[in-house]
Amino acid sequence: MQDPLETYCRKLIKEKGEPETAKSRSDLLKNVNDAIDRALLGALPEEQFSKLEVAVKENNVNDDLIEQLLSEAGVDSEKVIKETLDSFRNEFLKGDK
């Protein structure tokens, strides 16, 4: 089964009318993941972000910790991701990404 974000990237490349290569798909996928990560981290309130900073200093960061911090903060991760993907799509199709 294909990764939903890879499917999303393939669709974006096709929608923009650009040729799809392994590199273009990989680069776009990295940019999408980075945008999602920034949005999720940006949604953390100061208290949870401080906990994350401590974990980074202790080299103890993983997806479970981030999910826990988002949950503790009451962040609607699905909503944040959807909004990020919508915004990313608009910028990409305009040529800003």
C-alpha positions in Angstrom: 0.0 0.0 0.0 1.3 3.4 -1.0 2.0 6.1 1.6 -0.8 8.7 1.6 1.7 11.5 1.5 3.4 10.0 -1.5 0.1 9.7 -3.3 -0.6 13.4 -2.3 2.8 14.4 -3.8 2.2 12.5 -7.0 -1.2 14.1 -7.4 0.3 17.6 -6.8 3.0 17.0 -9.4 0.5 15.8 -11.9 -1.9 18.7 -11.1 0.9 21.2 -11.7 1.7 19.5 -15.0 5.4 18.9 -14.1 7.2 15.7 -15.0 7.4 13.3 -12.2 10.8 11.9 -11.3 12.0 10.0 -8.3 13.9 13.1 -7.3 11.0 15.5 -7.7 8.7 13.2 -5.8 11.3 12.7 -3.0 12.0 16.5 -2.8 8.3 17.3 -2.6 7.7 14.6 -0.1 10.5 16.0 2.1 9.0 19.5 1.8 5.5 18.3 2.7 6.8 16.4 5.7 8.8 19.5 6.9 5.7 21.7 6.5 3.6 19.3 8.6 6.3 19.0 11.2 6.6 22.8 11.5 2.8 23.2 11.7 2.5 20.5 14.4 5.3 21.9 16.5 4.0 25.4 16.0 0.6 24.3 17.4 2.2 23.3 20.7 1.7 25.7 23.6 4.8 26.9 25.4 4.5 24.3 28.2 4.6 21.3 25.8 7.2 22.9 23.6 9.4 23.3 26.7 9.0 19.6 27.4 10.0 18.9 23.8 13.1 21.1 24.1 14.2 19.1 27.2 13.7 15.8 25.3 15.7 17.2 22.4 18.6 18.1 24.7 18.4 14.6 26.2 18.3 13.1 22.7 15.0 11.4 23.6 12.6 12.6 20.9 10.4 10.2 19.0 6.9 10.2 17.3 5.2 8.8 20.4 6.5 11.7 22.6 5.3 14.3 20.0 1.9 12.6 19.8 1.7 12.6 23.6 2.6 16.3 23.8 0.0 17.2 21.1 -2.6 15.2 22.8 -1.8 16.8 26.2 -2.2 20.2 24.6 -5.5 19.3 23.0 -4.1 19.9 19.5 -6.3 18.5 16.7 -3.5 17.0 14.7 -5.7 15.9 11.8 -7.0 19.4 11.5 -3.5 20.9 11.6 -2.3 18.4 9.0 -5.3 19.0 6.7 -4.9 22.8 6.9 -1.1 22.4 6.2 -1.7 20.2 3.2 -4.3 22.6 1.8 -2.0 25.6 2.3 1.0 23.7 0.8 -1.1 22.7 -2.2 -2.1 26.3 -2.9 1.5 27.6 -2.6 2.9 24.7 -4.7 0.4 25.3 -7.5 1.2 29.0 -7.5 4.8 28.2 -7.8 5.9 29.3 -4.3 7.2 25.9 -3.2 
